[in-house]
Amino acid sequence: MNMKKIYCLLLSITLFCSSPYIHSETSQEEQVHLNLMSNVIGGKWWLGTDSYKVFEWGLGRTQIKMKHFMIEAGNEYIVSEGFFYYSPDSFSIKGISTFQKKGKAPELLEYFGNVENGSLEFIYKSITLDGEIEIYTETWKWVNENQYQWMLVSLEDDIPAKKGVYIRKPN
C-alpha cells in the first residue's frame, strides 16, 4: 500500500471518528484544544544553535502563528511560516505552512493532529511544486515548560527519523 493511500485511509478514519454525531463540543471546549498549544507562545525555541522557531497568538487567539528561522554563516533567514488552528468540523488541530530552504523550491506543509496535555501529535503532508507528496508523523512531547522532545518520521521506509530537543530561550 503506497503512502498516499495510507494517508487517505488515516484521514478518512479520523474524520469518521470525529463525526458530529459521535461528538458534541461547545465553542468553549473548542478553545481549550488550542489553549493546550499555548505553552509554545513566547521566546525562541532552539533546536541546536542554527535553527529556532517563534510562536505567537493570531487573530483573537483563534490561531497560533509560527515562524522557523535558520542561521547560516552568521546570517539569519526564515525558512517556514504558517499557523495552527482548531477545526470544529474535524475536532482537531490543523495547520498550514510554507517551507523553503535557500536555493530550494518551496513546499506546502499541511498538518492534521491532536493536542493533549503533555504532547502534540500531527500527521502532515509535504507537497512540492511538482505535486510530489510525502507523509510524516511529527510528535512534540513536553519535558518541562521550556523543553520539548521532537521527532519527525517519514512514512517512507528508507528515510531515517529526525529527532532532537527544542529549548526555549528568551528573545
TIVO-2410 file (N, C-alpha, C; in nm, 3 decimals):
# residues 171
REC num residu      c1      c2      c3 atome chaine
REC   1      M   0.086  -0.118   0.000     N      A
REC   1      M   0.000   0.000   0.000    CA      A
REC   1      M   0.090   0.123   0.000     C      A
REC   2      N   0.069   0.216  -0.095     N      A
REC   2      N   0.157   0.332  -0.100    CA      A
REC   2      N   0.118   0.437   0.004     C      A
REC   3      M   0.206   0.533   0.023     N      A
REC   3      M   0.189   0.632   0.130    CA      A
REC   3      M   0.066   0.719   0.110     C      A
REC   4      K   0.031   0.752  -0.014     N      A
REC   4      K  -0.088   0.834  -0.039    CA      A
REC   4      K  -0.214   0.762   0.006     C      A
REC   5      K  -0.221   0.632  -0.020     N      A
REC   5      K  -0.337   0.554   0.021    CA      A
REC   5      K  -0.344   0.546   0.173     C      A
REC   6      I  -0.229   0.527   0.238     N      A
REC   6      I  -0.226   0.521   0.384    CA      A
REC   6      I  -0.274   0.653   0.443     C      A
REC   7      Y  -0.225   0.764   0.388     N      A
REC   7      Y  -0.266   0.897   0.436    CA      A
REC   7      Y  -0.417   0.914   0.421     C      A
REC   8      C  -0.470   0.879   0.304     N      A
REC   8      C  -0.615   0.893   0.281    CA      A
REC   8      C  -0.694   0.806   0.377     C      A
REC   9      L  -0.646   0.683   0.399     N      A
REC   9      L  -0.713   0.594   0.493    CA      A
REC   9      L  -0.713   0.652   0.634     C      A
REC  10      L  -0.597   0.700   0.681     N      A
REC  10      L  -0.587   0.759   0.815    CA      A
REC  10      L  -0.677   0.882   0.827     C      A
REC  11      L  -0.678   0.965   0.725     N      A
REC  11      L  -0.762   1.085   0.727    CA      A
REC  11      L  -0.909   1.047   0.730     C      A
REC  12      S  -0.950   0.948   0.651     N      A
REC  12      S  -1.089   0.904   0.648    CA      A
REC  12      S  -1.133   0.849   0.783     C      A
REC  13      I  -1.049   0.767   0.843     N      A
REC  13      I  -1.083   0.711   0.975    CA      A
REC  13      I  -1.098   0.821   1.078     C      A
REC  14      T  -1.003   0.915   1.077     N      A
REC  14      T  -1.007   1.025   1.173    CA      A
REC  14      T  -1.131   1.110   1.154     C      A
REC  15      L  -1.165   1.142   1.031     N      A
REC  15      L  -1.284   1.223   1.004    CA      A
REC  15      L  -1.411   1.148   1.042     C      A
REC  16      F  -1.417   1.018   1.015     N      A
REC  16      F  -1.534   0.940   1.052    CA      A
REC  16      F  -1.552   0.938   1.204     C      A
REC  17      C  -1.442   0.916   1.275     N      A
REC  17      C  -1.449   0.911   1.422    CA      A
REC  17      C  -1.477   1.048   1.482     C      A
REC  18      S  -1.457   1.153   1.406     N      A
REC  18      S  -1.480   1.289   1.454    CA      A
REC  18      S  -1.617   1.341   1.413     C      A
REC  19      S  -1.700   1.255   1.363     N      A
REC  19      S  -1.833   1.296   1.315    CA      A
REC  19      S  -1.909   1.369   1.424     C      A
REC  20      P  -1.987   1.473   1.388     N      A
REC  20      P  -2.066   1.545   1.489    CA      A
REC  20      P  -2.170   1.456   1.554     C      A
REC  21      Y  -2.204   1.344   1.493     N      A
REC  21      Y  -2.300   1.252   1.553    CA      A
REC  21      Y  -2.237   1.173   1.667     C      A
REC  22      I  -2.105   1.167   1.668     N      A
REC  22      I  -2.034   1.095   1.773    CA      A
REC  22      I  -1.992   1.190   1.885     C      A
REC  23      H  -1.949   1.313   1.848     N      A
REC  23      H  -1.901   1.411   1.944    CA      A
REC  23      H  -1.994   1.531   1.947     C      A
REC  24      S  -2.002   1.595   2.060     N      A
REC  24      S  -2.074   1.720   2.070    CA      A
REC  24      S  -1.995   1.811   2.161     C      A
REC  25      E  -1.933   1.915   2.104     N      A
REC  25      E  -1.848   2.005   2.181    CA      A
REC  25      E  -1.901   2.146   2.170     C      A
REC  26      T  -1.882   2.223   2.275     N      A
REC  26      T  -1.921   2.363   2.272    CA      A
REC  26      T  -1.804   2.447   2.226     C      A
REC  27      S  -1.830   2.571   2.188     N      A
REC  27      S  -1.721   2.657   2.143    CA      A
REC  27      S  -1.620   2.680   2.255     C      A
REC  28      Q  -1.665   2.681   2.379     N      A
REC  28      Q  -1.571   2.696   2.491    CA      A
REC  28      Q  -1.476   2.577   2.496     C      A
REC  29      E  -1.527   2.456   2.475     N      A
REC  29      E  -1.441   2.339   2.473    CA      A
REC  29      E  -1.346   2.343   2.354     C      A
REC  30      E  -1.393   2.396   2.241     N      A
REC  30      E  -1.308   2.407   2.123    CA      A
REC  30      E  -1.187   2.494   2.154     C      A
REC  31      Q  -1.206   2.604   2.225     N      A
REC  31      Q  -1.096   2.693   2.257    CA      A
REC  31      Q  -0.993   2.624   2.346     C      A
REC  32      V  -1.038   2.532   2.430     N      A
REC  32      V  -0.948   2.460   2.519    CA      A
REC  32      V  -0.843   2.384   2.438     C      A
REC  33      H  -0.884   2.325   2.325     N      A
REC  33      H  -0.790   2.248   2.244    CA      A
REC  33      H  -0.673   2.333   2.197     C      A
REC  34      L  -0.700   2.452   2.146     N      A
REC  34      L  -0.593   2.539   2.100    CA      A
REC  34      L  -0.513   2.592   2.219     C      A
REC  35      N  -0.579   2.616   2.331     N      A
REC  35      N  -0.507   2.661   2.451    CA      A
REC  35      N  -0.406   2.557   2.498     C      A
REC  36      L  -0.429   2.430   2.469     N      A
REC  36      L  -0.332   2.327   2.506    CA      A
REC  36      L  -0.200   2.344   2.432     C      A
REC  37      M  -0.203   2.420   2.322     N      A
REC  37      M  -0.080   2.450   2.248    CA      A
REC  37      M  -0.017   2.580   2.293     C      A
REC  38      S  -0.085   2.655   2.380     N      A
REC  38      S  -0.041   2.791   2.414    CA      A
REC  38      S   0.094   2.795   2.484     C      A
REC  39      N   0.141   2.684   2.538     N      A
REC  39      N   0.271   2.686   2.607    CA      A
REC  39      N   0.387   2.709   2.511     C      A
REC  40      V   0.364   2.706   2.379     N      A
REC  40      V   0.472   2.736   2.285    CA      A
REC  40      V   0.489   2.886   2.264     C      A
REC  41      I   0.391   2.965   2.309     N      A
REC  41      I   0.393   3.110   2.288    CA      A
REC  41      I   0.503   3.173   2.374     C      A
REC  42      G   0.585   3.256   2.311     N      A
REC  42      G   0.688   3.330   2.384    CA      A
REC  42      G   0.826   3.270   2.370     C      A
REC  43      G   0.923   3.356   2.356     N      A
REC  43      G   1.062   3.314   2.346    CA      A
REC  43      G   1.096   3.256   2.210     C      A
REC  44      K   1.219   3.207   2.200     N      A
REC  44      K   1.266   3.140   2.080    CA      A
REC  44      K   1.291   2.994   2.116     C      A
REC  45      W   1.238   2.904   2.037     N      A
REC  45      W   1.255   2.761   2.057    CA      A
REC  45      W   1.369   2.711   1.969     C      A
REC  46      W   1.483   2.683   2.033     N      A
REC  46      W   1.606   2.646   1.962    CA      A
REC  46      W   1.619   2.496   1.949     C      A
REC  47      L   1.658   2.452   1.829     N      A
REC  47      L   1.699   2.315   1.804    CA      A
REC  47      L   1.845   2.325   1.764     C      A
REC  48      G   1.934   2.299   1.857     N      A
REC  48      G   2.077   2.320   1.834    CA      A
REC  48      G   2.108   2.469   1.836     C      A
REC  49      T   2.205   2.511   1.755     N      A
REC  49      T   2.246   2.651   1.755    CA      A
REC  49      T   2.217   2.721   1.622     C      A
REC  50      D   2.161   2.647   1.526     N      A
REC  50      D   2.141   2.707   1.395    CA      A
REC  50      D   1.996   2.708   1.347     C      A
REC  51      S   1.902   2.680   1.436     N      A
REC  51      S   1.762   2.675   1.397    CA      A
REC  51      S   1.673   2.707   1.518     C      A
REC  52      Y   1.575   2.794   1.497     N      A
REC  52      Y   1.478   2.820   1.604    CA      A
REC  52      Y   1.342   2.856   1.545     C      A
REC  53      K   1.239   2.840   1.630     N      A
REC  53      K   1.101   2.874   1.593    CA      A
REC  53      K   1.048   2.975   1.694     C      A
REC  54      V   0.957   3.060   1.648     N      A
REC  54      V   0.884   3.150   1.737    CA      A
REC  54      V   0.734   3.131   1.710     C      A
REC  55      F   0.656   3.144   1.817     N      A
REC  55      F   0.511   3.126   1.809    CA      A
REC  55      F   0.445   3.247   1.874     C      A
REC  56      E   0.332   3.289   1.818     N      A
REC  56      E   0.253   3.398   1.879    CA      A
REC  56      E   0.106   3.376   1.845     C      A
REC  57      W   0.022   3.435   1.929     N      A
REC  57      W  -0.122   3.427   1.904    CA      A
REC  57      W  -0.156   3.506   1.780     C      A
REC  58      G  -0.252   3.458   1.705     N      A
REC  58      G  -0.306   3.529   1.590    CA      A
REC  58      G  -0.451   3.566   1.618     C      A
REC  59      L  -0.510   3.635   1.528     N      A
REC  59      L  -0.647   3.683   1.527    CA      A
REC  59      L  -0.736   3.630   1.640     C      A
REC  60      G  -0.755   3.712   1.743     N      A
REC  60      G  -0.845   3.680   1.854    CA      A
REC  60      G  -0.815   3.549   1.925     C      A
REC  61      R  -0.689   3.509   1.926     N      A
REC  61      R  -0.647   3.383   1.989    CA      A
REC  61      R  -0.717   3.262   1.926     C      A
REC  62      T  -0.750   3.273   1.797     N      A
REC  62      T  -0.811   3.161   1.726    CA      A
REC  62      T  -0.709   3.084   1.644     C      A
REC  63      Q  -0.586   3.132   1.645     N      A
REC  63      Q  -0.478   3.064   1.574    CA      A
REC  63      Q  -0.345   3.093   1.642     C      A
REC  64      I  -0.250   3.006   1.617     N      A
REC  64      I  -0.114   3.026   1.666    CA      A
REC  64      I  -0.025   3.036   1.543     C      A
REC  65      K   0.040   3.151   1.528     N      A
REC  65      K   0.129   3.175   1.415    CA      A
REC  65      K   0.269   3.125   1.449     C      A
REC  66      M   0.337   3.072   1.347     N      A
REC  66      M   0.470   3.013   1.367    CA      A
REC  66      M   0.563   3.064   1.258     C      A
REC  67      K   0.687   3.091   1.296     N      A
REC  67      K   0.795   3.120   1.201    CA      A
REC  67      K   0.915   3.036   1.241     C      A
REC  68      H   0.985   2.983   1.141     N      A
REC  68      H   1.102   2.899   1.163    CA      A
REC  68      H   1.221   2.966   1.094     C      A
REC  69      F   1.328   2.987   1.169     N      A
REC  69      F   1.447   3.056   1.120    CA      A
REC  69      F   1.566   2.961   1.119     C      A
REC  70      M   1.656   2.983   1.023     N      A
REC  70      M   1.784   2.912   1.016    CA      A
REC  70      M   1.894   3.017   1.024     C      A
REC  71      I   2.007   2.976   1.078     N      A
REC  71      I   2.124   3.063   1.084    CA      A
REC  71      I   2.236   2.992   1.010     C      A
REC  72      E   2.292   3.063   0.911     N      A
REC  72      E   2.396   3.006   0.828    CA      A
REC  72      E   2.505   3.112   0.808     C      A
REC  73      A   2.626   3.079   0.845     N      A
REC  73      A   2.740   3.172   0.833    CA      A
REC  73      A   2.709   3.305   0.901     C      A
REC  74      G   2.643   3.298   1.017     N      A
REC  74      G   2.612   3.418   1.094    CA      A
REC  74      G   2.492   3.496   1.044     C      A
REC  75      N   2.430   3.453   0.935     N      A
REC  75      N   2.313   3.522   0.881    CA      A
REC  75      N   2.186   3.444   0.912     C      A
REC  76      E   2.084   3.514   0.954     N      A
REC  76      E   1.956   3.454   0.990    CA      A
REC  76      E   1.858   3.474   0.875     C      A
REC  77      Y   1.785   3.368   0.841     N      A
REC  77      Y   1.681   3.380   0.739    CA      A
REC  77      Y   1.564   3.287   0.773     C      A
REC  78      I   1.445   3.326   0.727     N      A
REC  78      I   1.325   3.249   0.755    CA      A
REC  78      I   1.312   3.135   0.654     C      A
REC  79      V   1.276   3.017   0.702     N      A
REC  79      V   1.258   2.902   0.614    CA      A
REC  79      V   1.113   2.852   0.613     C      A
REC  80      S   1.035   2.892   0.714     N      A
REC  80      S   0.897   2.845   0.719    CA      A
REC  80      S   0.811   2.946   0.793     C      A
REC  81      E   0.687   2.956   0.748     N      A
REC  81      E   0.590   3.045   0.811    CA      A
REC  81      E   0.452   2.984   0.794     C      A
REC  82      G   0.373   2.986   0.901     N      A
REC  82      G   0.239   2.929   0.892    CA      A
REC  82      G   0.162   2.950   1.019     C      A
REC  83      F   0.053   2.873   1.035     N      A
REC  83      F  -0.028   2.886   1.155    CA      A
REC  83      F  -0.104   2.756   1.183     C      A
REC  84      F  -0.144   2.741   1.309     N      A
REC  84      F  -0.225   2.629   1.357    CA      A
REC  84      F  -0.358   2.685   1.405     C      A
REC  85      Y  -0.464   2.605   1.392     N      A
REC  85      Y  -0.596   2.648   1.437    CA      A
REC  85      Y  -0.678   2.525   1.475     C      A
REC  86      Y  -0.781   2.547   1.555     N      A
REC  86      Y  -0.872   2.438   1.590    CA      A
REC  86      Y  -0.980   2.430   1.483     C      A
REC  87      S  -1.004   2.312   1.430     N      A
REC  87      S  -1.104   2.291   1.326    CA      A
REC  87      S  -1.225   2.221   1.386     C      A
REC  88      P  -1.336   2.293   1.404     N      A
REC  88      P  -1.454   2.231   1.466    CA      A
REC  88      P  -1.518   2.123   1.379     C      A
REC  89      D  -1.493   2.124   1.249     N      A
REC  89      D  -1.554   2.020   1.164    CA      A
REC  89      D  -1.485   1.885   1.179     C      A
REC  90      S  -1.360   1.885   1.224     N      A
REC  90      S  -1.288   1.758   1.241    CA      A
REC  90      S  -1.244   1.735   1.386     C      A
REC  91      F  -1.278   1.828   1.475     N      A
REC  91      F  -1.243   1.818   1.617    CA      A
REC  91      F  -1.092   1.794   1.635     C      A
REC  92      S  -1.012   1.869   1.560     N      A
REC  92      S  -0.867   1.851   1.565    CA      A
REC  92      S  -0.796   1.983   1.542     C      A
REC  93      I  -0.667   1.980   1.564     N      A
REC  93      I  -0.582   2.094   1.532    CA      A
REC  93      I  -0.534   2.075   1.389     C      A
REC  94      K  -0.545   2.180   1.310     N      A
REC  94      K  -0.493   2.177   1.173    CA      A
REC  94      K  -0.393   2.290   1.160     C      A
REC  95      G  -0.309   2.280   1.061     N      A
REC  95      G  -0.212   2.384   1.036    CA      A
REC  95      G  -0.170   2.383   0.891     C      A
REC  96      I  -0.114   2.494   0.852     N      A
REC  96      I  -0.062   2.505   0.716    CA      A
REC  96      I   0.058   2.597   0.720     C      A
REC  97      S   0.160   2.563   0.646     N      A
REC  97      S   0.277   2.650   0.638    CA      A
REC  97      S   0.348   2.626   0.506     C      A
REC  98      T   0.433   2.720   0.472     N      A
REC  98      T   0.523   2.702   0.359    CA      A
REC  98      T   0.663   2.684   0.415     C      A
REC  99      F   0.741   2.606   0.346     N      A
REC  99      F   0.878   2.577   0.388    CA      A
REC  99      F   0.968   2.594   0.267     C      A
REC 100      Q   1.077   2.670   0.283     N      A
REC 100      Q   1.169   2.688   0.173    CA      A
REC 100      Q   1.309   2.717   0.225     C      A
REC 101      K   1.400   2.623   0.205     N      A
REC 101      K   1.541   2.646   0.236    CA      A
REC 101      K   1.603   2.722   0.121     C      A
REC 102      K   1.713   2.792   0.151     N      A
REC 102      K   1.783   2.869   0.048    CA      A
REC 102      K   1.815   2.781  -0.073     C      A
REC 103      G   1.784   2.835  -0.190     N      A
REC 103      G   1.817   2.766  -0.314    CA      A
REC 103      G   1.728   2.648  -0.348     C      A
REC 104      K   1.627   2.621  -0.269     N      A
REC 104      K   1.537   2.508  -0.293    CA      A
REC 104      K   1.397   2.560  -0.327     C      A
REC 105      A   1.319   2.477  -0.394     N      A
REC 105      A   1.181   2.512  -0.426    CA      A
REC 105      A   1.095   2.506  -0.299     C      A
REC 106      P   0.993   2.591  -0.288     N      A
REC 106      P   0.908   2.589  -0.169    CA      A
REC 106      P   0.822   2.463  -0.164     C      A
REC 107      E   0.784   2.427  -0.041     N      A
REC 107      E   0.693   2.315  -0.018    CA      A
REC 107      E   0.578   2.366   0.067     C      A
REC 108      L   0.461   2.309   0.046     N      A
REC 108      L   0.345   2.337   0.129    CA      A
REC 108      L   0.334   2.225   0.232     C      A
REC 109      L   0.316   2.260   0.359     N      A
REC 109      L   0.301   2.160   0.465    CA      A
REC 109      L   0.160   2.173   0.523     C      A
REC 110      E   0.085   2.064   0.522     N      A
REC 110      E  -0.050   2.061   0.579    CA      A
REC 110      E  -0.050   1.968   0.701     C      A
REC 111      Y  -0.088   2.023   0.817     N      A
REC 111      Y  -0.086   1.949   0.943    CA      A
REC 111      Y  -0.228   1.909   0.983     C      A
REC 112      F  -0.238   1.792   1.045     N      A
REC 112      F  -0.365   1.743   1.096    CA      A
REC 112      F  -0.331   1.665   1.222     C      A
REC 113      G  -0.381   1.710   1.339     N      A
REC 113      G  -0.338   1.640   1.458    CA      A
REC 113      G  -0.420   1.662   1.581     C      A
REC 114      N  -0.362   1.617   1.689     N      A
REC 114      N  -0.428   1.616   1.817    CA      A
REC 114      N  -0.332   1.671   1.923     C      A
REC 115      V  -0.386   1.750   2.012     N      A
REC 115      V  -0.308   1.806   2.121    CA      A
REC 115      V  -0.368   1.754   2.251     C      A
REC 116      E  -0.283   1.697   2.335     N      A
REC 116      E  -0.326   1.653   2.466    CA      A
REC 116      E  -0.226   1.706   2.567     C      A
REC 117      N  -0.265   1.708   2.693     N      A
REC 117      N  -0.171   1.753   2.795    CA      A
REC 117      N  -0.042   1.674   2.782     C      A
REC 118      G   0.066   1.745   2.759     N      A
REC 118      G   0.196   1.680   2.754    CA      A
REC 118      G   0.249   1.647   2.616     C      A
REC 119      S   0.164   1.651   2.511     N      A
REC 119      S   0.218   1.619   2.379    CA      A
REC 119      S   0.128   1.670   2.266     C      A
REC 120      L   0.190   1.685   2.151     N      A
REC 120      L   0.121   1.718   2.027    CA      A
REC 120      L   0.158   1.609   1.928     C      A
REC 121      E   0.061   1.558   1.857     N      A
REC 121      E   0.088   1.456   1.756    CA      A
REC 121      E   0.020   1.498   1.627     C      A
REC 122      F   0.100   1.508   1.522     N      A
REC 122      F   0.050   1.551   1.392    CA      A
REC 122      F   0.083   1.448   1.285     C      A
REC 123      I  -0.004   1.438   1.188     N      A
REC 123      I   0.029   1.377   1.061    CA      A
REC 123      I   0.035   1.496   0.967     C      A
REC 124      Y   0.141   1.505   0.889     N      A
REC 124      Y   0.141   1.613   0.792    CA      A
REC 124      Y   0.194   1.567   0.660     C      A
REC 125      K   0.148   1.638   0.558     N      A
REC 125      K   0.198   1.606   0.426    CA      A
REC 125      K   0.272   1.725   0.370     C      A
REC 126      S   0.380   1.694   0.303     N      A
REC 126      S   0.463   1.792   0.235    CA      A
REC 126      S   0.430   1.780   0.086     C      A
REC 127      I   0.395   1.893   0.024     N      A
REC 127      I   0.358   1.894  -0.116    CA      A
REC 127      I   0.453   1.987  -0.191     C      A
REC 128      T   0.526   1.932  -0.288     N      A
REC 128      T   0.620   2.013  -0.366    CA      A
REC 128      T   0.546   2.081  -0.482     C      A
REC 129      L   0.613   2.174  -0.549     N      A
REC 129      L   0.555   2.241  -0.665    CA      A
REC 129      L   0.522   2.142  -0.777     C      A
REC 130      D   0.595   2.031  -0.781     N      A
REC 130      D   0.570   1.928  -0.882    CA      A
REC 130      D   0.454   1.836  -0.844     C      A
REC 131      G   0.398   1.856  -0.725     N      A
REC 131      G   0.287   1.772  -0.680    CA      A
REC 131      G   0.331   1.647  -0.608     C      A
REC 132      E   0.461   1.632  -0.581     N      A
REC 132      E   0.508   1.517  -0.504    CA      A
REC 132      E   0.463   1.532  -0.360     C      A
REC 133      I   0.418   1.422  -0.302     N      A
REC 133      I   0.368   1.425  -0.165    CA      A
REC 133      I   0.447   1.328  -0.080     C      A
REC 134      E   0.489   1.375   0.036     N      A
REC 134      E   0.549   1.288   0.138    CA      A
REC 134      E   0.466   1.304   0.264     C      A
REC 135      I   0.443   1.195   0.334     N      A
REC 135      I   0.363   1.195   0.456    CA      A
REC 135      I   0.455   1.169   0.574     C      A
REC 136      Y   0.435   1.247   0.682     N      A
REC 136      Y   0.517   1.235   0.803    CA      A
REC 136      Y   0.428   1.228   0.926     C      A
REC 137      T   0.484   1.175   1.032     N      A
REC 137      T   0.427   1.195   1.165    CA      A
REC 137      T   0.526   1.284   1.240     C      A
REC 138      E   0.473   1.376   1.318     N      A
REC 138      E   0.556   1.466   1.397    CA      A
REC 138      E   0.501   1.467   1.539     C      A
REC 139      T   0.589   1.449   1.635     N      A
REC 139      T   0.550   1.445   1.776    CA      A
REC 139      T   0.632   1.547   1.854     C      A
REC 140      W   0.563   1.623   1.939     N      A
REC 140      W   0.628   1.713   2.034    CA      A
REC 140      W   0.586   1.664   2.173     C      A
REC 141      K   0.679   1.620   2.252     N      A
REC 141      K   0.648   1.571   2.387    CA      A
REC 141      K   0.717   1.662   2.488     C      A
REC 142      W   0.639   1.722   2.576     N      A
REC 142      W   0.692   1.820   2.671    CA      A
REC 142      W   0.776   1.753   2.778     C      A
REC 143      V   0.896   1.807   2.799     N      A
REC 143      V   0.985   1.766   2.907    CA      A
REC 143      V   0.955   1.856   3.027     C      A
REC 144      N   0.947   1.986   3.002     N      A
REC 144      N   0.907   2.086   3.101    CA      A
REC 144      N   0.859   2.208   3.024     C      A
REC 145      E   0.830   2.319   3.091     N      A
REC 145      E   0.772   2.435   3.021    CA      A
REC 145      E   0.867   2.499   2.921     C      A
REC 146      N   0.995   2.467   2.928     N      A
REC 146      N   1.094   2.525   2.837    CA      A
REC 146      N   1.166   2.424   2.748     C      A
REC 147      Q   1.116   2.302   2.743     N      A
REC 147      Q   1.178   2.199   2.658    CA      A
REC 147      Q   1.073   2.103   2.607     C      A
REC 148      Y   1.089   2.061   2.481     N      A
REC 148      Y   1.010   1.951   2.431    CA      A
REC 148      Y   1.093   1.864   2.338     C      A
REC 149      Q   1.067   1.734   2.346     N      A
REC 149      Q   1.133   1.639   2.257    CA      A
REC 149      Q   1.056   1.638   2.127     C      A
REC 150      W   1.130   1.642   2.017     N      A
REC 150      W   1.070   1.647   1.885    CA      A
REC 150      W   1.113   1.526   1.804     C      A
REC 151      M   1.019   1.469   1.731     N      A
REC 151      M   1.052   1.358   1.643    CA      A
REC 151      M   0.971   1.370   1.514     C      A
REC 152      L   1.039   1.352   1.403     N      A
REC 152      L   0.977   1.358   1.271    CA      A
REC 152      L   1.008   1.226   1.201     C      A
REC 153      V   0.902   1.156   1.161     N      A
REC 153      V   0.919   1.025   1.098    CA      A
REC 153      V   0.846   1.026   0.965     C      A
REC 154      S   0.919   0.993   0.858     N      A
REC 154      S   0.858   0.979   0.727    CA      A
REC 154      S   0.789   0.843   0.719     C      A
REC 155      L   0.680   0.837   0.647     N      A
REC 155      L   0.614   0.708   0.628    CA      A
REC 155      L   0.680   0.626   0.518     C      A
REC 156      E   0.782   0.683   0.455     N      A
REC 156      E   0.864   0.607   0.359    CA      A
REC 156      E   0.961   0.522   0.439     C      A
REC 157      D   0.978   0.398   0.401     N      A
REC 157      D   1.061   0.304   0.477    CA      A
REC 157      D   1.208   0.340   0.481     C      A
REC 158      D   1.261   0.404   0.378     N      A
REC 158      D   1.405   0.423   0.368    CA      A
REC 158      D   1.455   0.557   0.420     C      A
REC 159      I   1.370   0.636   0.482     N      A
REC 159      I   1.411   0.767   0.533    CA      A
REC 159      I   1.422   0.760   0.685     C      A
REC 160      P   1.541   0.787   0.739     N      A
REC 160      P   1.558   0.779   0.886    CA      A
REC 160      P   1.481   0.890   0.958     C      A
REC 161      A   1.440   0.861   1.080     N      A
REC 161      A   1.370   0.959   1.164    CA      A
REC 161      A   1.465   1.071   1.204     C      A
REC 162      K   1.409   1.189   1.223     N      A
REC 162      K   1.485   1.302   1.276    CA      A
REC 162      K   1.431   1.329   1.415     C      A
REC 163      K   1.520   1.364   1.507     N      A
REC 163      K   1.474   1.395   1.642    CA      A
REC 163      K   1.570   1.490   1.711     C      A
REC 164      G   1.521   1.552   1.815     N      A
REC 164      G   1.602   1.645   1.892    CA      A
REC 164      G   1.520   1.703   2.005     C      A
REC 165      V   1.580   1.796   2.076     N      A
REC 165      V   1.513   1.864   2.187    CA      A
REC 165      V   1.511   2.013   2.158     C      A
REC 166      Y   1.392   2.070   2.155     N      A
REC 166      Y   1.378   2.216   2.142    CA      A
REC 166      Y   1.384   2.276   2.280     C      A
REC 167      I   1.460   2.384   2.292     N      A
REC 167      I   1.477   2.454   2.421    CA      A
REC 167      I   1.438   2.599   2.403     C      A
REC 168      R   1.349   2.647   2.490     N      A
REC 168      R   1.305   2.787   2.483    CA      A
REC 168      R   1.405   2.875   2.554     C      A
REC 169      K   1.442   2.984   2.484     N      A
REC 169      K   1.528   3.087   2.541    CA      A
REC 169      K   1.458   3.220   2.519     C      A
REC 170      P   1.479   3.315   2.610     N      A
REC 170      P   1.416   3.446   2.593    CA      A
REC 170      P   1.459   3.512   2.461     C      A
REC 171      N   1.374   3.600   2.410     N      A
REC 171      N   1.408   3.671   2.284    CA      A
REC 171      N   1.533   3.751   2.295     C      A
***
